[in-house]
Amino acid sequence: MLRIQRKLPERYSGASDADLEQMIVAAKATLGEDLFILGHHYQRDDVIQFADARGDSFKLSVLAQERPHAKYIVFCGVHFMAESADILTNDDQVVILPDLNAGCSMADMANLDQVEEAWEVLSETIDINTIIPITYMNSSADIKSFVGKHGGAVCTSSNARAVLEWVFNEQKAEKVIFLPDQHLGRNTGVSMGYGLEQMKLWNPRQDRGGLSEAECKEAKFLLWKGHCTIHQRFRPEHVEKFRSDYPDGIVIIHPEAPHDTCLTADFLGSTSYILNKVKELPSGSNVAIGTEVHLVNRIAQENPDKTVINLDPLVCPCSTMARIDLPHLAWVLENLVEGKVVNQITVDPDTTEWSKIALQRMLDIT
């Protein structure tokens, strides 16, 4: 998806961190209750300090929905998160993304044209009424809308299992096409007792997803070929090294990581699960966490009685999330003070309607 961020004025691009922080503090004071700043868990520390709420993408969007008096929702996250906030908030609320280049590589791995083409090909291969599409929250608004139109639902890493159980147990579907993260779909399916042989990878860049007609018919799970570039990095050898260094250590991994890596974990779960699990561990625990480094560092700071490290020794941050920085935050806030809205994220009414249906199905399920 093409997004063009305008070059910032020198007032912001050339300012010191101290000056930018003063601008942000002053703008927040002026805007008062009209402003609500959301900070995703993966956000850099210099930005997260100004967030009025922090959490995962869906939690933050719900919190924005619960603040109808806030005129301006500034989402310090990535594009699909701001879209979700716009979908859930009132029409008179304005959602702003400080840097339009803050996208999500996983969400961009499934675009509407590709998904519509896949659906058309599948309809020529199988009885399309036997398959339900499910999309991870980390997807664009038009993918959520597509899923809503075709009887499916959104899921999060926390409730993916419940949503898939709804697909097979309540809806009696024969198959699911899971978008856009293959690893979450695979790890969740295995946790439910399905075998890897029942799962096929759908590659949107190949004819019929790179699958034979027989494979399409036999598969229980059609997993979209997408992934998180951060969680994809975690490998079994990282776990082996940690266990060598800390024989009594505990490994916690996010289910967006590859299946062979997740098999080596002591615990597997969502961001909220990871946060709670570390708090529950006894003092003195040695913990390696397989998720984004800014969050891991924050967990370490908030649990000083434990040794918490990132499972990946190269500790690669989410580069797209990191595009939200002090200059961009100061820029959007000072514009709001002057009565100017920049970088507004809007989702059209039809897409909003069907996305809400997909989201509501998820809420009804869980």
C-alpha distance (Angstrom), angle and dihedral (degrees) to the residues before:
residue distance angle dihedral
M1 . . .
L2 3.80 . .
R3 3.78 113.8 .
I4 3.77 121.9 170.2
Q5 3.78 120.5 -160.1
R6 3.77 115.6 -162.5
K7 3.78 119.1 -126.3
L8 3.78 112.4 -95.6
P9 3.82 120.6 -117.4
E10 3.79 116.1 -103.4
R11 3.82 89.3 -108.4
Y12 3.81 87.1 74.0
S13 3.80 106.1 24.2
G14 3.81 92.0 50.1
A15 3.79 99.0 39.9
S16 3.79 125.0 108.3
D17 3.80 120.1 -114.4
A18 3.79 89.6 -109.6
D19 3.81 92.4 54.6
L20 3.80 91.9 46.0
E21 3.79 91.3 50.7
Q22 3.81 89.9 52.0
M23 3.83 90.1 51.3
I24 3.80 91.4 50.7
V25 3.80 94.3 47.0
A26 3.81 91.2 49.1
A27 3.80 93.4 47.1
K28 3.81 92.0 48.5
A29 3.80 90.4 51.3
T30 3.80 91.6 50.4
L31 3.81 95.6 46.3
G32 3.80 93.4 44.7
E33 3.80 116.0 165.8
D34 3.80 91.2 -1.5
L35 3.80 88.3 74.9
F36 3.80 129.0 68.1
I37 3.82 117.5 177.4
L38 3.79 118.0 -160.7
G39 3.81 121.4 -160.4
H40 3.79 122.7 -165.1
H41 3.81 118.5 -138.7
Y42 3.82 90.8 -112.3
Q43 3.78 93.5 54.9
R44 3.80 120.6 120.0
D45 3.81 116.4 -97.4
D46 3.80 97.1 -117.4
V47 3.81 88.8 60.1
I48 3.82 100.6 36.1
Q49 3.81 89.9 60.9
F50 3.82 88.3 72.7
A51 3.81 96.4 48.0
D52 3.80 117.2 115.7
A53 3.79 88.1 -156.4
R54 3.77 134.5 12.9
G55 3.79 131.4 -163.6
D56 3.78 144.2 102.6
S57 3.79 121.5 -42.8
F58 3.81 98.7 -92.6
K59 3.80 95.5 42.8
L60 3.80 90.4 52.2
S61 3.80 92.7 49.0
V62 3.80 90.4 51.5
L63 3.80 90.5 48.9
A64 3.80 88.8 52.8
Q65 3.80 89.1 51.1
E66 3.79 88.7 53.0
R67 3.83 90.6 55.8
P68 3.84 101.3 66.7
H69 3.82 91.1 156.0
A70 3.82 91.8 61.9
K71 3.80 108.4 96.7
Y72 3.78 95.0 -168.2
I73 3.80 126.2 44.7
V74 3.79 109.9 -170.0
F75 3.80 107.5 -166.5
C76 3.79 113.9 -158.0
G77 3.77 94.5 -163.8
V78 3.80 134.1 71.4
H79 3.79 136.0 -55.8
F80 3.82 101.3 -89.2
M81 3.81 89.7 50.3
A82 3.79 92.1 54.8
E83 3.81 88.8 48.3
S84 3.80 90.6 54.0
A85 3.79 90.2 50.5
D86 3.80 90.8 51.2
I87 3.82 90.3 49.4
L88 3.79 92.9 53.0
T89 3.81 101.3 38.9
N90 3.80 129.0 77.6
D91 3.80 122.4 -84.1
D92 3.79 91.3 -112.4
Q93 3.80 92.8 56.2
V94 3.80 119.4 91.8
V95 3.81 120.7 -142.0
I96 3.80 116.7 -157.0
L97 3.80 131.5 -169.0
P98 3.82 109.2 -159.4
D99 3.83 93.4 -145.1
L100 3.81 119.9 27.2
N101 3.80 89.7 -156.3
A102 3.80 90.2 67.0
G103 3.78 97.2 105.0
C104 3.79 133.4 147.6
S105 3.79 119.9 -113.2
M106 3.80 91.7 -152.9
A107 3.80 93.7 51.8
D108 3.80 89.7 47.9
M109 3.82 90.8 55.5
A110 3.81 90.2 76.5
N111 3.79 117.4 48.1
L112 3.79 126.2 177.7
D113 3.80 95.9 -108.6
Q114 3.79 91.3 54.3
V115 3.80 93.5 47.0
E116 3.80 93.7 47.2
E117 3.80 89.8 49.4
A118 3.81 91.0 49.6
W119 3.79 90.6 50.4
E120 3.79 91.2 50.1
V121 3.81 92.2 49.4
L122 3.79 91.4 47.7
S123 3.81 91.1 49.9
E124 3.81 87.7 58.5
T125 3.80 91.6 49.4
I126 3.80 106.8 38.9
D127 3.80 139.3 14.2
I128 3.80 97.7 -79.1
N129 3.81 90.4 -154.0
T130 3.80 88.9 69.9
I131 3.81 94.9 62.1
I132 3.82 130.3 72.0
P133 3.82 123.7 -163.9
I134 3.80 118.6 -134.3
T135 3.78 123.6 -174.5
Y136 3.76 129.6 -163.5
M137 3.79 115.9 -123.3
N138 3.81 86.5 -110.6
S139 3.80 93.0 80.6
S140 3.78 137.2 96.4
A141 3.78 122.9 -88.1
D142 3.80 92.9 -110.1
I143 3.82 90.6 55.6
K144 3.80 90.0 50.9
S145 3.80 87.7 49.0
F146 3.81 92.0 50.5
V147 3.79 90.2 51.5
G148 3.79 90.8 49.3
K149 3.82 92.2 51.7
H150 3.79 92.1 51.0
G151 3.79 99.1 50.4
G152 3.79 98.1 -95.8
A153 3.77 137.1 120.6
V154 3.77 143.2 -137.0
C155 3.80 120.1 -111.3
T156 3.78 137.7 -167.4
S157 3.79 127.6 -147.6
S158 3.81 86.9 -101.7
N159 3.80 97.3 54.9
A160 3.82 103.7 25.9
R161 3.80 91.2 111.3
A162 3.81 93.4 51.3
V163 3.80 90.7 49.2
L164 3.81 92.9 49.2
E165 3.80 90.7 47.5
W166 3.80 87.1 54.2
V167 3.81 89.4 52.6
F168 3.78 95.3 53.3
N169 3.81 104.0 26.7
E170 3.80 104.6 35.2
Q171 3.78 102.9 24.2
K172 3.83 92.1 36.4
A173 3.78 90.6 -141.3
E174 3.79 118.0 169.4
K175 3.78 94.7 -147.6
V176 3.77 144.7 16.7
I177 3.77 129.9 -152.5
F178 3.79 106.0 -151.0
L179 3.82 119.4 -154.9
P180 2.99 137.4 -124.9
D181 3.83 108.5 -27.9
Q182 3.78 114.6 63.5
H183 3.81 93.3 -172.7
L184 3.80 97.5 56.5
G185 3.80 89.4 47.1
R186 3.80 93.2 48.3
N187 3.80 95.9 44.2
T188 3.80 92.3 47.1
G189 3.80 93.0 46.9
V190 3.80 92.3 51.0
S191 3.82 90.5 49.0
M192 3.80 87.2 56.1
G193 3.80 91.8 54.7
Y194 3.79 100.8 -99.2
G195 3.80 118.2 137.1
L196 3.77 126.3 -123.1
E197 3.80 88.4 -118.3
Q198 3.82 87.7 66.8
M199 3.80 90.9 58.8
K200 3.80 125.7 79.5
L201 3.79 127.8 -174.2
W202 3.81 115.1 -124.3
N203 3.79 110.7 -149.5
P204 3.84 108.5 -164.2
R205 3.81 90.4 -159.6
Q206 3.80 93.2 63.3
D207 3.79 132.8 67.3
R208 3.79 110.8 -88.4
G209 3.77 87.5 -1.4
G210 3.79 90.8 -66.1
L211 3.82 89.9 -67.6
S212 3.76 133.6 118.9
E213 3.78 120.9 -120.4
A214 3.79 88.9 -107.8
E215 3.81 92.3 52.6
C216 3.81 90.7 51.6
K217 3.78 90.7 51.5
E218 3.80 96.1 44.8
A219 3.81 99.8 43.2
K220 3.79 120.2 101.6
F221 3.81 92.7 -169.9
L222 3.79 124.1 37.3
L223 3.79 103.0 -166.4
W224 3.78 117.4 -160.1
K225 3.79 113.3 -127.6
G226 3.78 97.7 -113.2
H227 3.77 135.6 114.2
C228 3.80 146.4 169.4
T229 3.79 109.5 -95.5
I230 3.81 90.6 -144.0
H231 3.81 99.8 47.9
Q232 3.80 91.5 40.4
R233 3.81 87.4 68.0
F234 3.80 96.3 66.7
R235 3.80 110.9 100.5
P236 3.84 136.2 -179.1
E237 3.80 90.1 -110.6
H238 3.82 88.7 62.7
V239 3.79 88.4 57.3
E240 3.81 92.0 46.2
K241 3.81 90.7 53.0
F242 3.81 92.5 48.6
R243 3.81 92.6 49.0
S244 3.79 89.2 49.3
D245 3.80 90.6 53.5
Y246 3.82 95.0 39.0
P247 3.84 110.1 27.1
D248 3.79 90.6 -179.1
G249 3.82 93.1 43.0
I250 3.78 126.6 129.3
V251 3.81 123.0 -133.1
I252 3.81 121.1 -153.6
I253 3.81 118.7 -178.0
H254 3.79 134.6 -176.7
P255 3.85 113.2 -121.1
E256 3.82 90.9 -122.1
A257 3.82 85.5 78.6
P258 3.84 120.7 96.6
H259 3.79 116.3 -79.5
D260 3.81 96.5 -116.7
T261 3.81 89.3 55.3
C262 3.79 93.8 46.3
L263 3.80 89.7 53.9
T264 3.82 88.3 65.5
A265 3.82 95.2 53.6
D266 3.78 126.3 105.2
F267 3.78 89.4 -149.2
L268 3.79 132.4 18.1
G269 3.78 123.7 -165.7
S270 3.77 154.5 117.2
T271 3.78 126.8 -70.0
S272 3.80 92.5 -91.0
Y273 3.80 89.8 47.6
I274 3.80 91.1 51.8
L275 3.80 92.0 49.7
N276 3.80 92.6 50.5
K277 3.80 95.3 41.6
V278 3.81 93.7 54.9
K279 3.81 90.3 50.2
E280 3.81 89.9 52.3
L281 3.80 95.0 51.7
P282 3.81 116.9 100.9
S283 3.77 120.3 -97.7
G284 3.79 112.0 -88.5
S285 3.80 94.5 34.2
N286 3.79 119.2 148.2
V287 3.80 108.9 -138.7
A288 3.80 133.5 -175.6
I289 3.80 115.5 -166.0
G290 3.77 125.7 -161.0
T291 3.78 104.0 -149.7
E292 3.82 141.0 82.3
V293 3.80 114.5 -34.2
H294 3.82 99.2 -129.2
L295 3.78 89.5 57.8
V296 3.81 92.3 45.0
N297 3.80 91.5 51.4
R298 3.80 90.5 49.0
I299 3.81 90.9 50.1
A300 3.82 88.9 51.1
Q301 3.81 91.1 51.6
E302 3.81 92.0 48.9
N303 3.82 93.4 47.7
P304 3.83 103.5 47.4
D305 3.82 91.5 160.1
K306 3.82 89.8 68.0
T307 3.79 135.3 57.2
V308 3.81 105.5 -120.6
I309 3.79 121.2 -179.0
N310 3.79 137.4 168.4
L311 3.80 113.3 -102.3
D312 3.83 91.5 -137.2
P313 3.83 109.7 70.1
L314 3.81 90.7 -153.0
V315 3.83 89.5 57.8
C316 3.79 94.8 -153.9
P317 3.84 112.0 -165.1
C318 3.79 126.0 -143.1
S319 3.80 97.7 -89.5
T320 3.81 95.2 -163.5
M321 3.80 93.1 50.9
A322 3.81 88.4 48.7
R323 3.81 89.7 62.7
I324 3.79 86.9 80.5
D325 3.80 100.7 85.5
L326 3.78 140.8 154.1
P327 3.85 95.6 -86.3
H328 3.82 92.9 53.7
L329 3.79 93.5 43.6
A330 3.80 92.2 49.6
W331 3.81 90.1 46.6
V332 3.82 96.2 54.3
L333 3.81 93.0 43.1
E334 3.79 96.1 49.8
N335 3.79 89.3 48.4
L336 3.81 89.2 54.0
V337 3.80 89.7 51.6
E338 3.81 87.3 55.2
G339 3.81 91.0 49.2
K340 3.82 94.8 -105.2
V341 3.79 123.3 127.6
V342 3.80 115.2 -152.1
N343 3.80 128.6 179.3
Q344 3.79 95.5 14.0
I345 3.82 113.6 178.5
T346 3.80 114.3 -145.6
V347 3.79 131.5 177.6
D348 3.81 117.7 -157.1
P349 3.84 118.4 -112.2
D350 3.82 97.5 -108.5
T351 3.80 93.2 49.6
T352 3.80 89.9 45.2
E353 3.81 92.3 51.7
W354 3.81 95.9 52.0
S355 3.80 93.5 39.6
K356 3.80 89.2 54.9
I357 3.80 89.1 52.1
A358 3.81 90.9 53.5
L359 3.80 90.9 46.5
Q360 3.79 92.7 46.8
R361 3.79 90.9 51.9
M362 3.80 87.7 55.7
L363 3.81 91.2 50.5
D364 3.81 91.6 47.4
I365 3.80 90.2 51.0
T366 3.78 95.9 48.2
